[in-house]
Amino acid sequence: MSLPVTDTSAGESTRRIDTLIIGSGFAGLGAAIKLSQAGKEFLVLERAAEVGGTWRDNTYPGAACDVPSNLYSYSFALNPGWTRSFSPQPEIQAYITSVADKYEVRRRTVFGCDVQDAHWNGDTHRWDVRTTRGDFSAKNLVSAVGALCEPSLPDIAGIDRFGGEIFHSARWNHDADLTGKRVAVIGTGASAIQIVPAIAGTVAHLDVYQRTAPWVLPRADREYTKAEKFAFRYIPGFQRLSRTLQYLMRETQVVGLAKAPVFMKPLELAARAQIRRGISDRALRRKVTPNFGIGCKRMLISNNYYPALDRPNVDLVTDGIAEVTTDGIVTKDGTTREVDAIVVATGFHVTDSPMFAGIFGKDGRSLADVFDETGMQGYKGSTVAGFPNLFFLVGPNTGLGHTSMVYMIESQLNYLVDAIDTIDRHRLGTVEVRQDAQDEYNRGIQDALKNSVWNNGGCASWYLDKHGNNTTLWPGFTFEFRRITKHFDLDAYRSVAESDLPAPAEAVESAGTTTERTAPASRKAALQ
């Protein structure tokens, strides 16, 4: 039985809980459901007013998933209500909230709770977590923040002085009417190729600023037929069979992506044909044709992006941006283009998430300090040496370039639940992955990546960190990751039984009472 969710103002009291989960997107919601089913005590901290994570925040025009609908759901909660083969954002968010309702997750969630920082307390052997809704003390801390939650803003001179509408794609201003306006979209990534076609027909003029041309594949999107919708809902096993076939078909791409890039050639030919079909102007075709191997950067899917660029009121600008003025954008060739609004579609902090700067391990160093020195390394994407009882969901080297992240999340949920069950069953006070086990694991990861298109495709992508290592993607079949995360491997960890832990120098009182211990002065509000 979990503690009841009650309002707790900052500085009023410290609440004790076995497990704290930060975030309520696909990962955090899944963790809450699985820990609830396992009978564990937990609480979810969510900075927003609703569950959903990425799909709650990204409400820009045209927002949709690039993974087939039947794959983009929990295996334990299939959705027979999908209307299309690739779901739009409102349907995905509606699915997530319906799952939260079904499993009654909200009653174990503190909304409007922004985590400021978290420190491992060597005296109490617990995590001290400071939030905008009060302080918490947790035996286990689960980071389910996700990779696509902190917008990455471009470092462009003068951007702060722009006098018109300006906002990031993940913070879309729906009060801003772009109809009949001169609009600039900065970026040509996954969000931009959905936004551009959605607004090109209503704005007066659209400038699309491209730094690197992406590979864009056809989008096999269509509305499900009445027969399919009936079968999904009423024929036992039909939707699960469809899901399995889609999974297997997607999994074949791993051969070309991670093992033998030559097998990516058919996809490259399909992408080149897409350019020829969508764009009539030869000079524009050259501009949108990538100069790196397909798959090196994230492959995008769209049927209407190239036709949108081919419109007479749309210009693709490939000269770098020099500065932003109060009413326009100046490129490095000296050209000034006046605009009324700027949409910043420059992605997210992935390998340098601000969250990392606010989690401090047993030696007082933050995750940001550790990752800056060694790169974003972990063990099975779930734990990091020096950070006891801290578990990641969507951690290092768990990203994918071909199929559903929900599959990877569920694999990590298996590992997480078994880890906490192991801690409880053996009455362990602390578990911390051994540095040698983590190092050996990461050597294997980087070795598996050395022949991949991500490392050899001739591009500079956010998959690679400043050390030149790919710390983002999983280098093989996802069922291999499912196999190694099926059970928590305690032998890879240093563990201390509760009975062997020294008595804390200062005890933190139970929920509802005040703690006398002063928060460390080094805390930084880095998780906002």
C-alpha positions in Angstrom: 0.0 0.0 0.0 1.5 3.4 -1.0 1.4 6.5 1.0 -1.6 8.7 0.2 -1.0 11.7 -2.0 -1.3 14.8 0.0 -0.3 18.4 -0.6 3.1 19.2 0.9 4.6 22.7 0.6 8.3 23.2 0.3 10.2 23.1 3.6 7.2 21.9 5.5 8.1 18.2 6.0 10.0 15.3 4.5 8.0 12.4 3.3 9.4 8.9 3.3 8.7 6.5 0.5 10.2 3.2 -0.7 10.4 4.2 -4.4 10.1 7.6 -6.1 9.5 7.7 -9.9 10.3 11.0 -11.7 8.1 11.5 -14.7 4.8 10.1 -16.0 5.3 9.5 -19.7 5.3 6.0 -21.2 8.3 5.0 -19.0 7.1 6.5 -15.7 3.5 5.3 -16.2 4.7 1.8 -17.1 6.8 1.7 -13.9 3.9 2.8 -11.8 1.7 0.1 -13.2 4.2 -2.7 -12.9 5.3 -1.7 -9.4 1.6 -1.5 -8.4 0.9 -4.9 -9.7 4.0 -6.2 -7.8 2.5 -4.7 -4.6 5.4 -2.2 -4.1 5.2 1.1 -2.4 5.9 4.0 -4.7 5.0 7.6 -5.6 5.3 9.4 -9.0 6.5 13.0 -9.2 5.2 14.8 -12.3 6.0 18.5 -13.0 3.1 19.0 -15.3 -0.7 18.7 -14.5 -1.3 15.6 -16.5 0.5 12.3 -17.5 1.8 11.9 -21.0 5.4 13.2 -21.2 6.4 13.8 -24.8 2.9 13.3 -26.2 1.4 15.7 -23.7 4.0 18.4 -24.5 4.3 18.2 -28.3 1.0 19.5 -29.6 2.3 21.3 -32.7 0.4 21.1 -36.0 0.9 17.7 -37.7 2.3 16.0 -34.6 2.2 12.2 -35.1 4.2 9.1 -34.4 6.7 7.5 -36.8 6.2 4.0 -35.3 3.1 1.9 -36.4 0.2 2.4 -34.0 -0.1 -1.3 -33.1 3.6 -1.3 -32.0 3.3 2.0 -30.0 1.4 0.7 -27.0 2.1 -1.4 -23.9 1.9 -5.1 -24.6 -0.4 -5.5 -21.6 -2.7 -2.7 -22.7 -3.3 -2.9 -26.5 -5.4 -0.2 -28.0 -8.2 -1.5 -30.4 -9.3 2.1 -30.9 -6.5 3.3 -33.2 -7.9 5.0 -36.3 -4.8 5.1 -38.4 -1.7 3.0 -39.1 0.4 5.9 -37.7 -1.3 7.6 -34.9 -1.6 11.4 -34.5 -0.6 13.0 -31.2 -4.1 13.5 -29.8 -4.8 9.8 -30.1 -1.6 8.8 -28.4 -2.1 11.2 -25.6 -5.7 9.9 -25.2 -4.4 6.3 -25.0 -1.9 7.3 -22.3 -4.5 9.0 -20.2 -6.9 6.0 -20.6 -4.2 3.7 -19.4 -3.5 5.9 -16.4 -7.3 5.8 -15.6 -7.5 2.1 -16.1 -4.7 1.4 -13.6 -5.6 4.2 -11.3 -2.1 5.8 -11.4 -3.1 9.3 -10.7 -3.9 8.6 -7.1 -0.2 7.7 -6.6 1.0 10.8 -8.5 1.9 14.2 -7.2 1.2 16.6 -10.1 2.8 20.1 -10.4 5.8 18.6 -8.6 9.0 19.8 -10.2 12.1 18.0 -9.0 14.9 20.4 -8.1 17.6 18.0 -7.2 18.4 14.6 -5.7 21.3 13.7 -3.4 22.4 10.3 -2.2 22.6 10.6 1.6 25.5 8.6 3.0 24.2 8.8 6.5 20.6 7.6 5.9 21.5 5.5 2.8 18.5 7.0 1.0 17.9 9.6 -1.7 17.0 13.1 -0.5 14.8 14.7 -3.2 13.9 18.3 -3.2 10.9 19.4 -5.1 8.5 22.4 -5.5 6.0 20.3 -3.5 8.2 19.5 -0.6 11.1 17.2 0.3 11.1 13.4 -0.1 13.3 10.6 1.3 13.4 7.6 -0.9 15.1 4.2 -0.7 15.0 3.8 -4.5 14.9 6.5 -7.1 13.7 5.9 -10.6 14.4 8.4 -13.4 11.7 8.1 -16.0 12.3 11.6 -17.4 12.9 10.5 -21.0 15.1 11.8 -23.7 12.7 14.2 -25.4 11.6 16.4 -22.6 14.0 19.4 -22.5 13.9 21.5 -25.6 17.3 22.4 -27.1 17.4 26.1 -28.1 19.8 27.3 -30.8 22.7 29.6 -29.8 22.0 32.3 -32.4 23.1 35.9 -31.9 20.1 38.3 -31.3 17.5 35.6 -31.0 16.4 37.1 -27.7 15.6 40.4 -29.2 13.2 39.1 -31.9 10.0 41.2 -31.7 7.5 38.7 -33.2 6.1 35.4 -32.1 8.9 32.9 -31.3 8.5 29.5 -29.6 9.9 25.9 -29.6 8.0 23.2 -31.4 7.6 21.4 -28.1 6.1 24.5 -26.5 3.8 25.4 -29.3 1.9 28.7 -28.7 -1.7 27.9 -29.8 -2.7 31.5 -29.2 -0.4 32.6 -32.0 -2.3 32.7 -35.3 0.2 32.1 -38.1 -2.4 32.5 -40.9 -1.2 34.9 -43.5 2.1 35.6 -41.7 5.7 35.3 -42.8 7.0 32.4 -40.8 10.5 30.9 -40.4 11.0 27.3 -39.2 14.6 26.6 -37.9 15.4 23.0 -38.3 14.6 20.0 -40.5 14.3 17.2 -38.1 11.4 14.9 -37.1 9.2 17.8 -35.8 10.0 20.2 -38.6 9.0 17.8 -41.4 5.6 17.4 -39.8 5.1 21.2 -39.0 6.2 22.5 -42.4 3.4 20.6 -44.4 0.8 21.4 -41.8 1.3 25.2 -42.0 2.7 25.8 -45.5 -0.8 26.2 -47.0 -2.0 28.8 -44.5 1.0 31.1 -44.0 1.8 33.9 -46.5 5.4 32.8 -46.8 7.5 30.1 -45.1 11.3 30.0 -44.8 12.7 26.6 -43.8 16.3 26.8 -42.4 18.2 23.6 -43.0 21.6 22.9 -41.6 21.7 19.2 -42.7 19.3 17.5 -45.1 17.6 14.5 -43.6 16.8 11.2 -45.3 13.0 11.0 -45.7 11.2 7.8 -46.4 7.6 7.2 -47.6 5.1 7.2 -44.8 2.8 4.1 -45.2 0.0 5.9 -43.3 -3.7 5.2 -43.9 -7.0 5.1 -42.1 -7.9 1.6 -40.8 -10.8 0.0 -42.6 -14.0 -0.8 -40.7 -13.1 -4.5 -41.0 -9.7 -3.9 -39.4 -11.2 -1.9 -36.6 -13.8 -4.6 -36.0 -11.1 -7.3 -36.0 -8.9 -5.3 -33.6 -11.7 -5.0 -31.1 -13.6 -8.3 -31.4 -11.4 -11.1 -32.9 -9.1 -12.5 -30.2 -5.4 -12.4 -31.1 -5.9 -10.4 -34.4 -4.3 -7.2 -33.2 -1.5 -9.0 -31.3 -0.7 -10.9 -34.5 -0.6 -7.7 -36.5 1.6 -6.2 -33.9 4.0 -9.2 -34.0 4.3 -9.1 -37.8 5.1 -5.3 -37.7 7.6 -5.9 -35.0 9.4 -8.6 -37.0 9.4 -6.5 -40.2 10.9 -3.5 -38.4 13.5 -5.7 -36.7 15.0 -6.7 -40.0 16.3 -3.1 -40.4 18.8 -3.8 -37.6 20.9 -5.9 -40.0 21.6 -2.8 -42.2 21.8 -0.3 -39.4 24.0 -2.1 -36.9 25.8 -4.9 -38.7 26.1 -4.4 -42.5 25.2 -0.9 -43.8 25.2 -2.2 -47.4 21.7 -3.6 -46.6 20.5 -0.1 -46.2 20.8 0.5 -50.0 17.1 -0.4 -50.8 15.9 2.2 -48.3 18.3 4.8 -49.8 16.8 4.1 -53.2 13.3 4.5 -51.9 14.3 7.9 -50.3 15.9 9.1 -53.5 12.7 8.2 -55.4 10.7 10.1 -52.8 12.8 13.2 -53.6 12.2 12.9 -57.3 8.4 12.4 -56.9 8.0 15.3 -54.4 10.2 18.0 -55.9 10.2 19.3 -59.5 13.1 21.8 -59.2 16.5 20.2 -59.7 18.4 22.8 -57.6 16.0 22.1 -54.7 16.5 18.4 -55.2 20.2 18.8 -54.7 19.6 20.9 -51.6 17.4 18.2 -49.9 19.7 15.3 -50.9 21.8 14.2 -47.8 25.5 13.8 -48.1 25.8 10.9 -45.6 24.7 7.3 -45.4 21.1 6.7 -44.8 20.5 5.7 -41.1 23.5 7.7 -39.9 21.0 10.2 -38.5 17.5 9.5 -37.6 15.5 8.4 -40.7 12.3 10.4 -41.1 9.0 9.5 -42.7 6.7 11.8 -44.6 4.7 11.9 -47.9 4.1 15.6 -47.9 7.3 17.2 -46.7 8.9 17.5 -50.1 5.8 18.7 -51.9 5.5 21.4 -49.2 9.0 22.6 -49.9 8.1 22.6 -53.6 5.3 25.2 -53.0 5.9 28.7 -54.5 5.4 30.3 -51.0 8.1 28.1 -49.4 11.9 28.7 -49.5 14.5 26.2 -48.3 17.4 28.2 -46.9 20.7 26.4 -46.5 23.0 29.3 -45.8 23.9 29.3 -42.1 22.1 31.8 -39.8 24.4 34.7 -38.7 21.9 36.5 -36.4 18.3 37.3 -35.7 17.1 40.9 -35.7 14.0 42.4 -34.2 12.0 41.6 -37.4 14.0 39.0 -39.4 16.8 36.5 -39.9 20.2 37.3 -41.4 22.1 34.5 -43.0 25.9 34.3 -43.4 25.8 35.5 -47.0 24.3 38.8 -45.8 20.7 38.2 -46.9 18.0 39.5 -44.5 14.6 37.8 -44.6 11.9 39.5 -42.7 9.5 37.3 -40.7 6.6 37.8 -38.3 7.1 34.5 -36.4 9.8 32.0 -35.8 9.3 28.3 -34.9 12.3 26.7 -33.3 12.4 23.0 -34.2 15.9 22.2 -33.1 15.2 19.1 -31.0 16.0 18.2 -27.4 18.8 17.8 -24.9 19.5 14.1 -25.1 23.1 13.3 -24.2 23.3 16.5 -22.1 20.0 16.5 -20.3 19.7 19.3 -17.6 18.4 16.5 -15.3 22.0 15.1 -15.1 23.2 18.2 -13.3 20.8 17.8 -10.5 21.4 14.2 -9.4 24.3 13.7 -7.0 25.8 10.3 -6.2 27.7 9.0 -3.2 30.9 10.9 -3.9 29.1 14.2 -4.3 29.5 14.4 -8.0 26.5 14.9 -10.3 25.6 12.7 -13.2 26.6 15.6 -15.5 30.1 15.6 -14.0 30.4 11.9 -14.4 29.1 11.8 -17.9 31.2 14.8 -18.9 34.3 12.8 -17.9 33.4 9.4 -19.2 30.5 9.8 -21.6 26.9 8.8 -20.9 27.7 5.3 -19.7 25.5 2.9 -17.7 24.9 -0.7 -17.1 22.1 -2.2 -19.3 20.7 1.3 -19.6 19.5 1.0 -16.1 22.1 1.8 -13.5 25.3 3.9 -13.1 28.3 3.2 -10.9 28.6 5.6 -8.0 24.8 6.1 -7.8 23.3 3.4 -5.4 19.7 2.5 -5.7 19.2 4.8 -8.7 17.5 3.2 -11.7 17.0 4.7 -15.2 14.3 4.0 -17.7 15.4 5.0 -21.3 18.9 5.3 -20.0 22.3 5.2 -21.9 22.3 3.1 -25.1 18.6 2.2 -25.0 17.6 4.4 -27.9 16.4 2.9 -31.2 16.5 4.0 -34.9 14.0 1.5 -36.3 11.2 0.4 -34.0 9.1 1.2 -30.9 10.8 2.5 -27.7 7.9 1.1 -25.8 9.4 -2.4 -26.3 12.7 -1.2 -24.8 10.8 0.5 -21.9 9.0 -2.7 -21.1 12.3 -4.6 -21.1 13.7 -2.2 -18.6 10.5 -2.4 -16.5 11.2 -6.2 -16.2 14.7 -5.4 -14.9 13.5 -2.6 -12.5 10.7 -4.6 -10.9 12.9 -7.6 -10.4 15.6 -5.3 -9.0 13.3 -3.8 -6.4 11.8 -7.2 -5.6 15.4 -8.6 -5.1 16.1 -5.7 -2.8 13.0 -6.4 -0.7 13.4 -10.1 -0.7 16.9 -10.1 0.5 16.4 -7.1 2.7 19.2 -5.2 1.0 19.9 -1.6 2.0 21.9 -0.6 -1.0 22.8 -2.0 -4.5 25.3 -0.3 -6.7 26.6 -1.6 -10.1 30.3 -2.5 -9.9 32.5 -0.2 -12.0 34.2 -3.2 -13.6 30.9 -4.7 -14.7 29.8 -1.4 -16.1 33.1 -0.9 -18.0 32.9 -4.4 -19.5 29.4 -3.9 -20.6 30.2 -0.6 -22.3 33.2 -2.1 -24.0 30.9 -4.7 -25.5 28.4 -2.0 -26.6 31.0 0.1 -28.3 32.5 -2.9 -30.0 29.1 -3.9 -31.3 28.6 -0.4 -32.7 31.9 -0.1 -34.5 30.6 -1.4 -37.8 27.2 0.4 -37.6 26.0 3.1 -40.0 25.6 5.4 -37.0 29.4 5.3 -36.4 30.5 5.1 -40.1 27.8 6.8 -42.1 29.7 10.1 -42.5 27.5 12.3 -40.4 27.7 14.3 -37.1 24.7 13.3 -35.1 23.4 13.7 -31.5 23.9 9.9 -31.2 27.6 10.5 -30.6 29.0 12.3 -27.6 32.1 14.5 -27.5 34.3 11.5 -26.8 33.2 10.0 -30.2 31.2 7.2 -28.5 27.6 6.3 -29.4 26.0 6.5 -26.0 22.4 6.7 -27.3 21.5 3.7 -29.4 21.2 0.0 -28.7 23.5 -1.8 -31.2 21.4 -4.9 -31.9 18.1 -6.7 -32.0 15.7 -5.5 -29.4 14.9 -9.1 -28.4 18.5 -9.4 -27.3 18.0 -6.5 -24.9 14.8 -8.1 -23.7 16.8 -11.2 -22.9 19.6 -9.5 -20.9 17.1 -7.4 -18.9 14.7 -10.3 -18.1 16.1 -10.6 -14.6 18.1 -8.4 -12.2 21.7 -9.8 -12.0 22.7 -9.1 -8.4 26.1 -10.5 -9.0 27.0 -7.5 -11.1 26.4 -5.2 -8.1 27.8 -4.4 -4.7 25.1 -4.9 -2.2 24.8 -4.2 1.5 22.1 -5.8 3.7 20.0 -3.5 5.7 21.2 -5.1 8.9 24.8 -4.3 8.0 24.3 -0.6 7.3 25.7 1.7 10.0 23.1 3.7 12.0 22.4 7.0 10.4 23.9 10.0 12.0 20.7 12.0 11.6 17.5 10.2 11.2 14.8 11.5 8.8 11.4 11.4 10.5 8.5 9.6 8.9 5.9 11.3 6.7 4.1 14.1 8.4 6.9 15.2 10.7 9.6 17.8 10.2 13.2 17.0 9.6 15.9 19.0 11.3 18.6 18.2 8.8 19.7 21.2 6.7 19.8 20.7 2.9 23.4 20.7 1.5 24.4 24.2 0.2 25.7 22.6 -3.0 22.2 21.7 -4.3 21.3 23.2 -7.6 17.9 23.7 -9.1 18.8 21.9 -12.2 15.8 19.7 -13.0 13.3 22.5 -13.7 
